[in-house]
Amino acid sequence: MKNPSLELPNLNRINIGGTGLLLAIAIKSRVKVKMHTLKGEDHNICCDGRGGARFVMGRKRDFVSLSRGPNKALSVSCDDRRNDDPQAEGKRETEEADAIKPPTGLGIELFEVAINQTSSPTTFDKKMSSLDVARAELALAVLYLNKAEARDKICRAIQYGSKFLSNGKPGTAQNVDKSTSLARKVFRLFKFVNDLHALISPVPQGTPLPLVLLGKSKNSLLSTFLFLDQIVWLGRSGIYKNKERAEFLGRISLFCWMGSSICTTLVEVASWGAYLLSRNILTMSFAPRDTHEAQVQFALERGVPALIGVLASIRLPYPSRAFDMAHCSRCLIPWGQYDGLYLIEVDRILRPGGYWILSGPPINWERYWKGWGRSKEDLQAEQNKIESIAKSLCWKKLKQKGDLAIWQKPTNHIHCKANRRVFKQPSFCNPKNPDNGWYTKMEKCLTPLPEVSNIREIAGGQLAKWPERSTSIPPRISSGSLGGITAEIFRENTELWKKRVAYYKTLDNQLAERGRYRNLLDMNANLGGFAAALVDDPVWVMNVVPVEAEINTLGVIYERGLIGTYQNWCEAMSTYPRTYDFIHADFVFTLYEGRCEMEDIVLEMDRILRPEGSVIIRDDVDVLTKMKNIIDVMQWDGRIMDHEKGPHEREKILVAGKQYWTSPAPKQNQ
């Protein structure tokens, strides 16, 4: 029989040969680890105080003793403890050979040792490097420290020990007791083990070298920071007496933390969106301003589209049938709660035939349930709930492999309407405008797709492939569902903006320079002609459709393969300061005349524009004259230019640049 490979979650890979087993971790305490095979059978490795392991599989009862010689060779003795009757033993071996199946092959491979079955008892010798031993021991430490129960025990032991030593009197022991009970800072004494383990672990094959270097740099800097930080804590609590050295190490640890944060930003933040941008696919990332405070800002600084947003009770600021794919990577959204309200919202913004990808809890809970600190029953119930809701939405689960699960939305609702007899909830929504996404409450009903004549037809119309999609007539226009806009108007608008953008590049040399700008914002996008004229440039445009616009054209923008959002420019935009390199405003101030002050909109533009970024404002000459007075006070460098058709047009163009300046230092009192 071939040697099957057995892997433990958060541990190393262990090889089993015949009926022998090697567990290359010698421990002093009693720990149980449960594993699962492809058939779902449970297997237990029980490590006792003698540094041994007992492996239980089917009727098998093997005992493995571990010892290490002077040359660091690992000695393994296997005692099968079998029946002395040869006939019964032969029958038992046959049954066990049939019962043993290769378990799942997931996780990080740390080391492999194959054992071949010989007579019992038997001793095997296998040389292991010091790195392999360190990996194995750290793997067990990580597994133990990731348990909430283990953390609590350690903290309580330190807290109760310090209380006993202090006896209620002021001093070092009492300081340790207070710092442990208030901030649980003491647990940082062990937190560096996680990153140290990741540092010495091998990376998956095929990982690009820059990502490997950045990842390992992050692990080394973060583990150094956490290790030095424990010395800082010891100094503040009075255990470590050298305060000057503790402060010096504290400064070093802060530099290590800054370096690890930079590496984390480059490796992890919006990595999915950045990867897809390299394949000419636009993404729209959104995240709340929570404990991972500046992720949206990091994404925008990388040149990846992003907005601050959250799934709560209000619809996302996007139209229906907007996205070809939605992706959630450890986003920690309770998809299975509130009667599937959040999945219903995802269904609204997904195009017919679009995909939803879930990565993270509860997917692959069989492997990660211990690291997540949740019970298997809880995670399985959560996944079953998500599966049930997805089925009620008529989604089809295409695949689940490793840490990913993929569902697909139907291309039309013919079958979905028929199966409402089975799935009473969610019901279909009453005919309303499903594109409303500005301060509109979510509903626990399914947004109906446009009607089709047969089962193979795609609801809403077939889209052209990219890049033809950016200039093809969108289905919303060709079907006549967008009142007042015809195919001819769309074509004229596309050609008009090609000419206008070419003229803009003669006015602003930085816009014409390839690579100078990356993040662009169009404050009044209309049909998205400005962005479509720039599809061949290495830029992306956030197309904003003001909620005060006469026609809601954001759905057309998404059907062109572009991205955008709704916005009321009397309010602040959901983004961080200094996130856009270039801002384009087409009759924005005329649109908001009488609604809010011009100065408020200009101040918001100044907030979100990077220093030395540019602005092009197209409006009536009277409006631009007032604008020029405002931007002069703000120390912008601006000039009013003629219309592309000539100086006799009332419509003019204001080209301005935000200067890099700082306020003067306050005068010292002499």
C-alpha positions as CSV (number, residue, x, y, z in Angstrom):
1,M,0.0,0.0,0.0
2,K,1.2,3.5,-0.8
3,N,2.2,5.9,2.0
4,P,-0.8,8.2,2.5
5,S,-0.2,11.7,3.7
6,L,-2.0,13.0,6.8
7,E,-2.2,16.7,7.6
8,L,-3.3,18.5,10.7
9,P,-4.8,22.0,10.7
10,N,-2.2,24.6,11.6
11,L,0.4,21.8,12.0
12,N,2.8,19.9,9.8
13,R,2.3,17.2,7.3
14,I,2.7,13.7,8.7
15,N,3.3,10.6,6.6
16,I,2.0,7.2,7.5
17,G,3.6,4.1,6.0
18,G,1.8,0.7,6.3
19,T,0.7,0.5,9.9
20,G,3.5,2.7,11.4
21,L,3.1,6.4,12.3
22,L,5.5,9.2,12.9
23,L,4.4,12.2,14.9
24,A,7.5,14.4,14.9
25,I,6.4,16.5,17.8
26,A,7.5,15.5,21.3
27,I,5.4,17.2,24.0
28,K,5.3,17.1,27.7
29,S,1.6,17.6,28.2
30,R,-1.4,15.6,27.1
31,V,-3.1,16.9,23.9
32,K,-5.7,15.5,21.6
33,V,-5.9,16.4,18.0
34,K,-8.8,15.3,15.8
35,M,-8.4,14.8,12.1
36,H,-10.9,14.0,9.3
37,T,-10.5,11.8,6.2
38,L,-12.3,12.2,2.9
39,K,-14.9,9.8,4.2
40,G,-15.4,11.9,7.3
41,E,-14.0,9.3,9.7
42,D,-12.5,10.8,12.9
43,H,-8.9,9.9,13.8
44,N,-7.3,10.8,17.1
45,I,-3.7,11.3,18.0
46,C,-3.2,11.3,21.7
47,C,0.2,12.5,23.0
48,D,0.9,11.7,26.6
49,G,3.5,12.8,29.1
50,R,6.0,10.2,27.9
51,G,6.5,12.1,24.6
52,G,4.7,9.4,22.8
53,A,1.7,9.3,20.5
54,R,-1.1,6.8,20.1
55,F,-2.8,6.7,16.7
56,V,-6.3,5.3,16.4
57,M,-7.7,4.4,13.0
58,G,-10.5,1.9,12.7
59,R,-9.5,-1.2,14.8
60,K,-5.8,0.0,14.9
61,R,-4.1,0.6,18.2
62,D,-0.5,1.6,17.6
63,F,1.8,3.3,20.1
64,V,4.7,5.5,18.9
65,S,7.5,6.5,21.3
66,L,9.8,9.4,20.3
67,S,13.4,10.0,21.4
68,R,16.3,12.0,20.0
69,G,19.9,10.9,19.9
70,P,23.1,12.9,20.3
71,N,23.3,13.5,16.6
72,K,19.7,14.9,16.5
73,A,18.5,11.8,14.8
74,L,14.8,11.1,15.7
75,S,14.2,7.6,17.0
76,V,10.7,6.2,16.6
77,S,9.6,2.9,18.1
78,C,6.2,1.5,17.0
79,D,4.4,-1.0,19.2
80,D,1.3,-2.3,17.4
81,R,0.1,-4.2,20.5
82,R,-1.5,-6.9,18.3
83,N,-3.0,-10.2,19.1
84,D,-0.5,-13.1,19.5
85,D,-2.7,-15.4,17.4
86,P,-1.1,-15.5,13.9
87,Q,-4.4,-16.4,12.1
88,A,-6.3,-13.6,13.9
89,E,-3.5,-11.3,13.2
90,G,-3.4,-11.9,9.5
91,K,-7.2,-11.4,9.3
92,R,-6.9,-8.2,11.2
93,E,-4.1,-6.8,8.9
94,T,-6.3,-7.5,5.9
95,E,-9.2,-5.6,7.5
96,E,-7.0,-2.7,8.5
97,A,-5.5,-2.4,5.1
98,D,-9.0,-2.0,3.6
99,A,-10.0,0.5,6.3
100,I,-7.0,2.9,5.9
101,K,-7.7,5.6,3.3
102,P,-5.6,8.6,2.4
103,P,-6.9,11.6,4.3
104,T,-7.2,15.1,2.9
105,G,-4.2,17.0,1.6
106,L,-4.6,20.5,2.8
107,G,-2.3,22.9,4.7
108,I,1.4,23.9,4.8
109,E,3.9,21.1,4.3
110,L,6.6,21.4,6.9
111,F,8.3,18.0,6.7
112,E,7.8,14.5,5.6
113,V,9.0,11.2,7.1
114,A,7.9,7.9,5.6
115,I,7.8,4.8,7.8
116,N,7.6,1.3,6.4
117,Q,6.0,-1.4,8.5
118,T,8.3,-4.1,9.8
119,S,8.0,-6.5,12.7
120,S,6.8,-5.2,16.0
121,P,8.4,-3.6,18.0
122,T,10.6,-1.8,15.5
123,T,12.9,1.3,15.7
124,F,13.3,3.7,12.8
125,D,16.0,6.5,12.5
126,K,15.5,9.6,10.3
127,K,17.7,12.6,10.4
128,M,15.9,15.9,10.7
129,S,17.4,19.3,10.3
130,S,17.2,21.8,13.2
131,L,14.8,23.9,11.0
132,D,12.4,21.0,10.7
133,V,12.4,20.5,14.4
134,A,11.8,24.2,15.1
135,R,8.9,24.2,12.6
136,A,7.3,21.3,14.3
137,E,7.7,22.7,17.8
138,L,6.5,26.1,16.8
139,A,3.5,24.6,15.0
140,L,2.4,23.0,18.2
141,A,3.0,26.2,20.1
142,V,0.9,28.1,17.6
143,L,-1.9,25.6,17.8
144,Y,-2.0,25.8,21.6
145,L,-1.7,29.6,21.9
146,N,-4.4,30.2,19.3
147,K,-6.9,28.6,21.7
148,A,-9.0,31.1,23.6
149,E,-8.9,28.7,26.6
150,A,-5.1,28.6,26.6
151,R,-4.8,32.3,26.4
152,D,-7.2,32.7,29.4
153,K,-5.3,30.2,31.4
154,I,-1.9,31.9,30.8
155,C,-3.3,35.3,31.7
156,R,-5.1,34.1,34.8
157,A,-1.9,32.3,35.9
158,I,0.2,35.4,35.6
159,Q,-2.5,37.6,37.2
160,Y,-3.2,35.3,40.2
161,G,0.6,34.7,40.6
162,S,1.2,38.5,40.8
163,K,-1.6,39.0,43.2
164,F,-0.2,36.3,45.4
165,L,3.3,37.9,45.3
166,S,2.1,41.4,45.9
167,N,-0.3,40.5,48.7
168,G,-2.1,43.8,48.0
169,K,1.0,45.9,48.5
170,P,2.3,48.4,46.0
171,G,5.3,47.3,43.9
172,T,6.3,45.4,40.8
173,A,3.9,42.4,41.4
174,Q,0.9,44.7,41.7
175,N,1.9,46.6,38.5
176,V,2.0,43.3,36.7
177,D,-1.5,42.4,38.1
178,K,-3.0,45.7,37.0
179,S,-1.5,45.7,33.5
180,T,-2.7,42.1,33.0
181,S,-6.3,42.7,34.2
182,L,-6.7,46.0,32.4
183,A,-5.2,45.5,29.0
184,R,-4.2,41.8,28.8
185,K,-1.0,43.2,27.4
186,V,0.8,40.2,28.9
187,F,-0.4,38.0,26.1
188,R,2.0,39.8,23.7
189,L,4.7,37.8,25.5
190,F,3.7,34.9,23.2
191,K,2.2,36.6,20.2
192,F,5.5,36.8,18.3
193,V,5.5,33.0,17.9
194,N,2.8,33.2,15.2
195,D,5.0,35.3,12.9
196,L,8.1,33.5,13.8
197,H,6.4,30.2,12.7
198,A,5.3,31.9,9.4
199,L,8.8,33.2,8.8
200,I,10.5,29.8,8.9
201,S,7.6,28.0,7.0
202,P,8.1,27.3,3.3
203,V,6.0,29.3,0.8
204,P,3.7,27.6,-1.8
205,Q,5.4,26.8,-5.0
206,G,5.0,29.3,-7.8
207,T,4.8,32.3,-5.5
208,P,6.5,35.3,-7.1
209,L,9.8,36.2,-5.6
210,P,8.8,39.9,-4.7
211,L,5.8,38.6,-2.8
212,V,8.0,36.0,-1.0
213,L,10.5,38.7,0.1
214,L,7.8,41.1,1.2
215,G,5.9,38.4,3.1
216,K,9.0,37.2,4.9
217,S,10.1,40.7,5.7
218,K,6.7,41.4,7.2
219,N,7.0,38.3,9.4
220,S,10.5,39.1,10.6
221,L,9.7,42.7,11.4
222,L,6.4,41.9,13.1
223,S,7.9,39.1,15.2
224,T,10.7,41.4,16.2
225,F,8.3,44.2,17.1
226,L,6.2,41.8,19.3
227,F,9.2,40.3,20.9
228,L,10.8,43.7,21.8
229,D,7.4,45.0,22.9
230,Q,7.3,42.4,25.6
231,I,10.6,43.8,27.0
232,V,9.0,47.3,26.9
233,W,6.1,45.9,28.9
234,L,8.5,44.3,31.4
235,G,10.2,47.7,31.8
236,R,6.9,49.5,32.4
237,S,5.7,47.0,35.0
238,G,9.0,47.2,36.8
239,I,10.4,43.7,36.2
240,Y,13.1,45.0,33.8
241,K,15.0,47.7,35.7
242,N,17.0,49.3,32.9
243,K,14.5,51.9,31.8
244,E,16.9,53.6,29.3
245,R,17.4,50.4,27.4
246,A,13.7,49.6,27.5
247,E,12.9,52.9,25.9
248,F,15.6,52.4,23.3
249,L,14.2,48.9,22.5
250,G,10.7,50.5,22.4
251,R,11.8,52.9,19.6
252,I,13.3,50.1,17.7
253,S,10.1,48.1,18.0
254,L,8.1,51.0,16.6
255,F,10.3,51.2,13.5
256,C,9.8,47.4,13.1
257,W,6.1,47.9,13.4
258,M,6.2,50.6,10.7
259,G,8.2,48.4,8.4
260,S,5.8,45.5,8.9
261,S,2.8,47.7,8.2
262,I,4.4,48.9,4.9
263,C,5.0,45.3,3.9
264,T,1.5,44.3,4.9
265,T,0.1,47.1,2.8
266,L,2.1,46.1,-0.3
267,V,1.3,42.4,0.1
268,E,-2.3,42.1,1.4
269,V,-4.4,45.3,1.1
270,A,-6.6,45.1,-2.1
271,S,-4.3,42.5,-3.5
272,W,-7.2,40.8,-5.3
273,G,-8.2,44.1,-7.0
274,A,-4.6,44.9,-7.9
275,Y,-4.1,41.5,-9.4
276,L,-7.2,41.8,-11.5
277,L,-6.2,45.3,-12.7
278,S,-3.1,43.7,-14.2
279,R,-5.6,41.5,-16.3
280,N,-7.5,44.6,-17.4
281,I,-10.4,44.0,-15.0
282,L,-11.7,46.9,-12.9
283,T,-12.7,46.1,-9.3
284,M,-14.6,48.2,-6.8
285,S,-13.4,47.4,-3.3
286,F,-15.2,48.7,-0.2
287,A,-14.5,48.3,3.5
288,P,-15.7,50.0,6.7
289,R,-13.5,52.3,8.8
290,D,-13.1,49.8,11.6
291,T,-10.1,48.2,13.4
292,H,-8.4,47.8,10.0
293,E,-8.7,51.5,9.8
294,A,-7.0,52.7,6.6
295,Q,-7.5,49.8,4.2
296,V,-9.5,51.9,1.7
297,Q,-6.8,54.6,1.9
298,F,-4.1,52.0,1.3
299,A,-5.9,50.6,-1.7
300,L,-6.3,54.0,-3.2
301,E,-2.7,54.8,-2.7
302,R,-1.8,51.6,-4.5
303,G,-4.0,52.9,-7.4
304,V,-6.8,50.4,-6.8
305,P,-10.5,51.7,-6.9
306,A,-12.1,51.7,-3.4
307,L,-14.7,53.4,-1.3
308,I,-15.6,53.4,2.4
309,G,-18.7,51.4,2.8
310,V,-20.5,48.9,5.0
311,L,-23.3,46.4,4.7
312,A,-25.9,47.4,7.3
313,S,-29.5,48.4,6.6
314,I,-29.0,50.7,3.6
315,R,-28.4,49.5,0.0
316,L,-24.9,49.8,-1.4
317,P,-24.5,52.9,-3.6
318,Y,-24.6,50.9,-6.9
319,P,-27.4,50.1,-9.4
320,S,-28.9,46.7,-9.9
321,R,-27.2,44.3,-12.3
322,A,-23.9,46.2,-12.0
323,F,-21.1,43.7,-11.2
324,D,-20.0,40.5,-13.0
325,M,-18.5,39.1,-9.8
326,A,-18.7,39.8,-6.1
327,H,-15.9,38.6,-3.8
328,C,-15.7,38.3,0.0
329,S,-12.3,37.4,1.5
330,R,-12.6,37.1,5.3
331,C,-15.0,40.1,5.2
332,L,-16.7,38.7,8.4
333,I,-20.2,39.7,7.1
334,P,-22.9,37.5,8.8
335,W,-24.3,36.2,5.5
336,G,-26.5,33.7,7.1
337,Q,-28.3,36.1,9.5
338,Y,-31.2,38.5,9.1
339,D,-33.1,36.1,6.7
340,G,-30.3,36.4,4.2
341,L,-30.7,40.2,3.8
342,Y,-27.0,40.7,2.8
343,L,-27.0,38.0,0.2
344,I,-30.2,39.4,-1.2
345,E,-28.4,42.7,-1.6
346,V,-25.5,41.0,-3.3
347,D,-28.1,39.3,-5.7
348,R,-29.4,42.8,-6.5
349,I,-26.1,44.2,-7.7
350,L,-24.9,41.0,-9.5
351,R,-25.5,40.8,-13.2
352,P,-27.5,37.8,-14.6
353,G,-25.0,34.9,-14.7
354,G,-22.7,36.7,-12.3
355,Y,-20.6,34.9,-9.6
356,W,-20.3,35.2,-5.9
357,I,-17.0,34.0,-4.3
358,L,-16.7,33.4,-0.6
359,S,-13.3,32.9,1.0
360,G,-13.0,32.6,4.8
361,P,-15.3,31.5,7.6
362,P,-17.2,29.2,7.4
363,I,-15.7,27.8,4.2
364,N,-13.3,24.9,4.9
365,W,-14.2,25.0,8.6
366,E,-13.1,21.3,8.8
367,R,-9.6,22.5,8.7
368,Y,-9.6,25.9,10.4
369,W,-12.3,25.6,13.1
370,K,-9.7,25.4,15.9
371,G,-7.8,28.5,14.7
372,W,-11.0,30.4,14.4
373,G,-11.9,29.6,18.0
374,R,-15.4,28.3,17.1
375,S,-17.0,24.9,17.4
376,K,-17.4,22.6,14.4
377,E,-21.2,22.5,15.0
378,D,-21.5,26.3,14.9
379,L,-19.4,26.7,11.7
380,Q,-21.3,23.8,10.0
381,A,-24.6,25.4,10.9
382,E,-23.5,28.7,9.5
383,Q,-22.4,27.2,6.2
384,N,-25.6,25.2,5.9
385,K,-27.6,28.4,6.4
386,I,-25.6,30.2,3.6
387,E,-26.1,27.2,1.3
388,S,-29.9,27.3,2.1
389,I,-30.2,31.0,1.4
390,A,-28.2,30.8,-1.8
391,K,-30.5,28.0,-3.0
392,S,-33.5,30.1,-2.2
393,L,-32.1,32.8,-4.4
394,C,-31.8,30.3,-7.2
395,W,-28.0,30.4,-7.1
396,K,-26.1,27.4,-8.3
397,K,-23.1,26.3,-6.4
398,L,-20.4,25.6,-9.0
399,K,-17.4,24.5,-6.8
400,Q,-15.9,24.4,-3.4
401,K,-12.2,23.7,-3.3
402,G,-9.8,24.5,-0.5
403,D,-10.7,27.9,1.0
404,L,-13.0,29.0,-1.8
405,A,-16.6,28.5,-2.6
406,I,-18.2,29.8,-5.9
407,W,-21.9,30.4,-6.6
408,Q,-23.5,31.6,-9.8
409,K,-26.7,33.7,-10.2
410,P,-29.1,32.5,-12.9
411,T,-29.2,34.3,-16.2
412,N,-33.0,34.8,-15.9
413,H,-35.8,34.1,-13.4
414,I,-38.0,31.7,-15.4
415,H,-37.2,28.7,-13.1
416,C,-36.9,30.9,-10.0
417,K,-40.5,32.2,-10.4
418,A,-41.6,28.6,-10.8
419,N,-39.9,27.3,-7.6
420,R,-41.4,30.0,-5.4
421,R,-43.9,27.3,-4.6
422,V,-41.1,25.5,-2.8
423,F,-39.1,28.5,-1.5
424,K,-41.7,30.8,0.0
425,Q,-39.0,33.3,1.1
426,P,-37.7,35.5,-0.2
427,S,-40.6,36.6,-2.4
428,F,-40.1,38.8,-5.4
429,C,-40.2,42.6,-4.8
430,N,-43.0,44.8,-6.1
431,P,-42.1,46.7,-9.3
432,K,-40.0,49.6,-8.0
433,N,-36.8,51.2,-9.2
434,P,-34.1,48.6,-8.3
435,D,-31.3,51.0,-9.3
436,N,-32.0,53.4,-6.4
437,G,-28.9,53.1,-4.1
438,W,-28.8,56.3,-2.2
439,Y,-30.2,56.2,1.3
440,T,-32.6,53.4,0.2
441,K,-33.3,50.7,2.8
442,M,-32.6,47.1,2.0
443,E,-35.6,44.8,1.4
444,K,-36.0,41.1,2.2
445,C,-37.3,40.4,-1.2
446,L,-35.7,39.2,-4.5
447,T,-35.1,41.9,-7.2
448,P,-36.8,40.5,-10.3
449,L,-34.7,40.4,-13.5
450,P,-36.1,41.8,-16.8
451,E,-38.5,39.5,-18.6
452,V,-37.2,37.1,-21.2
453,S,-38.9,35.0,-23.9
454,N,-37.0,31.7,-23.4
455,I,-34.9,29.9,-20.9
456,R,-31.6,30.5,-22.7
457,E,-32.0,34.3,-23.0
458,I,-30.0,36.5,-20.7
459,A,-32.2,38.9,-18.8
460,G,-31.4,42.5,-19.6
461,G,-29.5,41.7,-22.7
462,Q,-26.1,40.3,-23.7
463,L,-23.0,42.5,-23.2
464,A,-20.2,42.8,-25.7
465,K,-16.7,41.7,-24.7
466,W,-14.1,44.2,-23.5
467,P,-12.8,46.6,-24.9
468,E,-15.7,46.8,-27.4
469,R,-18.0,46.9,-24.4
470,S,-17.0,50.5,-23.6
471,T,-18.3,51.9,-26.9
472,S,-21.1,49.4,-27.7
473,I,-24.7,50.6,-27.1
474,P,-25.6,49.4,-23.5
475,P,-28.7,47.1,-23.3
476,R,-30.4,49.6,-21.0
477,I,-30.4,52.1,-23.9
478,S,-31.1,49.7,-26.8
479,S,-34.1,48.3,-24.9
480,G,-35.5,51.8,-24.3
481,S,-35.7,51.4,-20.6
482,L,-33.7,54.6,-20.0
483,G,-36.1,57.3,-21.0
484,G,-34.9,60.2,-23.1
485,I,-31.6,58.6,-24.2
486,T,-31.4,56.8,-27.6
487,A,-28.7,54.9,-29.4
488,E,-28.0,57.9,-31.6
489,I,-27.5,60.2,-28.5
490,F,-25.2,57.6,-27.0
491,R,-23.0,57.5,-30.1
492,E,-22.8,61.3,-30.4
493,N,-21.9,61.5,-26.7
494,T,-19.1,59.0,-27.1
495,E,-17.6,60.9,-30.1
496,L,-18.0,64.2,-28.3
497,W,-16.0,63.1,-25.3
498,K,-13.2,61.7,-27.4
499,K,-12.7,65.2,-28.8
500,R,-13.1,66.9,-25.4
501,V,-10.5,64.6,-23.7
502,A,-8.1,65.2,-26.6
503,Y,-8.5,69.0,-26.0
504,Y,-8.1,68.5,-22.2
505,K,-4.7,66.9,-22.9
506,T,-3.5,70.1,-24.6
507,L,-4.6,72.2,-21.7
508,D,-3.2,69.9,-18.9
509,N,0.2,68.4,-19.8
510,Q,0.1,66.1,-16.8
511,L,-3.1,64.5,-18.0
512,A,-1.4,63.8,-21.3
513,E,1.7,62.3,-19.7
514,R,1.2,58.5,-19.4
515,G,1.7,57.3,-15.8
516,R,1.5,60.7,-14.2
517,Y,-2.0,60.1,-13.0
518,R,-3.7,57.0,-11.8
519,N,-6.9,57.8,-9.7
520,L,-9.4,60.0,-11.6
521,L,-12.8,61.3,-10.4
522,D,-15.6,62.5,-12.7
523,M,-18.1,64.4,-10.5
524,N,-20.9,64.4,-13.0
525,A,-20.3,61.4,-15.3
526,N,-23.6,61.3,-17.2
527,L,-23.1,58.4,-19.7
528,G,-19.5,57.9,-18.7
529,G,-18.1,59.4,-21.9
530,F,-15.1,61.0,-20.2
531,A,-14.0,57.7,-18.7
532,A,-14.6,55.8,-21.9
533,A,-12.3,58.2,-23.8
534,L,-9.5,57.2,-21.4
535,V,-9.8,53.4,-21.5
536,D,-6.5,53.1,-23.4
537,D,-4.6,55.2,-20.8
538,P,-3.2,53.6,-17.6
539,V,-5.8,55.3,-15.5
540,W,-9.2,54.4,-13.9
541,V,-12.1,56.8,-13.4
542,M,-14.6,56.8,-10.5
543,N,-17.8,57.9,-12.3
544,V,-20.1,59.7,-10.0
545,V,-23.8,60.2,-10.9
546,P,-25.3,62.9,-8.6
547,V,-28.5,61.9,-7.0
548,E,-30.0,65.2,-8.2
549,A,-29.4,64.3,-11.9
550,E,-32.5,64.1,-14.0
551,I,-31.7,60.6,-15.4
552,N,-30.1,57.8,-13.4
553,T,-27.3,56.7,-15.8
554,L,-25.1,54.7,-13.4
555,G,-26.5,51.4,-14.7
556,V,-25.4,52.4,-18.3
557,I,-21.9,53.2,-16.9
558,Y,-21.6,49.7,-15.5
559,E,-22.9,48.1,-18.6
560,R,-20.0,49.9,-20.5
561,G,-17.6,48.0,-18.2
562,L,-16.8,51.1,-16.1
563,I,-17.3,51.7,-12.4
564,G,-18.9,54.4,-10.4
565,T,-21.2,55.4,-7.4
566,Y,-24.0,57.7,-6.4
567,Q,-23.2,60.9,-4.5
568,N,-24.8,64.1,-3.2
569,W,-22.1,66.8,-3.5
570,C,-23.6,68.8,-0.7
571,E,-22.3,66.0,1.5
572,A,-18.8,64.6,2.0
573,M,-17.7,61.7,-0.2
574,S,-17.0,58.3,1.3
575,T,-13.3,58.4,0.8
576,Y,-10.1,59.5,2.6
577,P,-8.3,62.8,2.0
578,R,-5.8,63.1,-0.9
579,T,-7.0,60.0,-2.7
580,Y,-7.5,61.3,-6.3
581,D,-4.9,62.7,-8.7
582,F,-7.3,64.4,-11.0
583,I,-10.9,65.7,-10.7
584,H,-13.3,66.5,-13.6
585,A,-16.5,68.5,-13.0
586,D,-18.9,69.0,-15.8
587,F,-21.6,71.5,-14.9
588,V,-21.6,70.3,-11.3
589,F,-21.9,73.9,-9.8
590,T,-24.8,74.8,-12.1
591,L,-26.5,71.5,-11.0
592,Y,-26.1,72.4,-7.3
593,E,-26.9,76.1,-7.6
594,G,-29.4,76.9,-4.8
595,R,-28.9,73.6,-3.1
596,C,-25.7,74.2,-1.2
597,E,-22.8,76.7,-1.1
598,M,-20.2,76.6,-3.9
599,E,-17.5,77.0,-1.3
600,D,-18.5,73.7,0.4
601,I,-18.2,71.7,-2.8
602,V,-14.8,73.3,-3.6
603,L,-13.6,72.5,0.0
604,E,-14.6,68.8,-0.5
605,M,-12.7,68.8,-3.8
606,D,-9.7,70.2,-2.1
607,R,-9.9,67.5,0.7
608,I,-9.9,64.5,-1.7
609,L,-7.4,65.9,-4.2
610,R,-3.7,65.1,-3.8
611,P,-1.2,67.9,-3.6
612,E,-0.1,68.9,-7.1
613,G,-3.2,67.2,-8.5
614,S,-5.2,68.9,-11.3
615,V,-8.8,69.9,-11.7
616,I,-10.8,70.6,-14.9
617,I,-14.1,72.4,-14.3
618,R,-16.5,72.9,-17.3
619,D,-19.4,75.3,-16.7
620,D,-20.9,78.7,-17.5
621,V,-18.5,81.6,-17.6
622,D,-20.2,83.4,-14.8
623,V,-19.9,80.4,-12.5
624,L,-16.3,79.9,-13.4
625,T,-15.5,83.6,-12.6
626,K,-16.8,83.0,-9.1
627,M,-14.9,79.8,-8.9
628,K,-11.7,81.5,-9.9
629,N,-12.0,83.9,-6.9
630,I,-12.5,81.0,-4.5
631,I,-9.5,78.9,-5.7
632,D,-7.2,81.9,-5.6
633,V,-7.9,82.2,-1.8
634,M,-7.2,78.4,-1.5
635,Q,-3.8,78.9,-3.2
636,W,-4.7,76.9,-6.2
637,D,-3.1,77.9,-9.5
638,G,-5.9,78.3,-12.0
639,R,-6.8,79.8,-15.3
640,I,-10.0,80.0,-17.4
641,M,-9.6,78.7,-20.9
642,D,-11.8,78.9,-24.0
643,H,-14.2,76.2,-25.1
644,E,-12.9,73.7,-27.6
645,K,-15.1,75.2,-30.3
646,G,-13.7,78.7,-29.8
647,P,-13.9,81.9,-27.6
648,H,-17.5,82.7,-28.5
649,E,-19.1,80.0,-26.4
650,R,-20.4,80.9,-22.9
651,E,-19.3,77.5,-21.7
652,K,-15.7,77.8,-20.6
653,I,-13.1,75.5,-19.0
654,L,-11.3,76.2,-15.7
655,V,-8.0,74.4,-15.4
656,A,-6.4,74.5,-11.9
657,G,-3.7,72.8,-9.9
658,K,-3.6,72.2,-6.2
659,Q,-0.3,73.6,-4.9
660,Y,1.8,71.8,-2.2
661,W,2.1,74.2,0.7
662,T,2.2,74.2,4.4
663,S,1.2,76.7,7.0
664,P,4.0,78.9,8.3
665,A,5.4,78.1,11.7
666,P,4.0,80.1,14.6
667,K,6.2,83.0,15.6
668,Q,8.1,82.5,18.8
669,N,7.6,85.1,21.6
670,Q,10.9,86.8,22.0
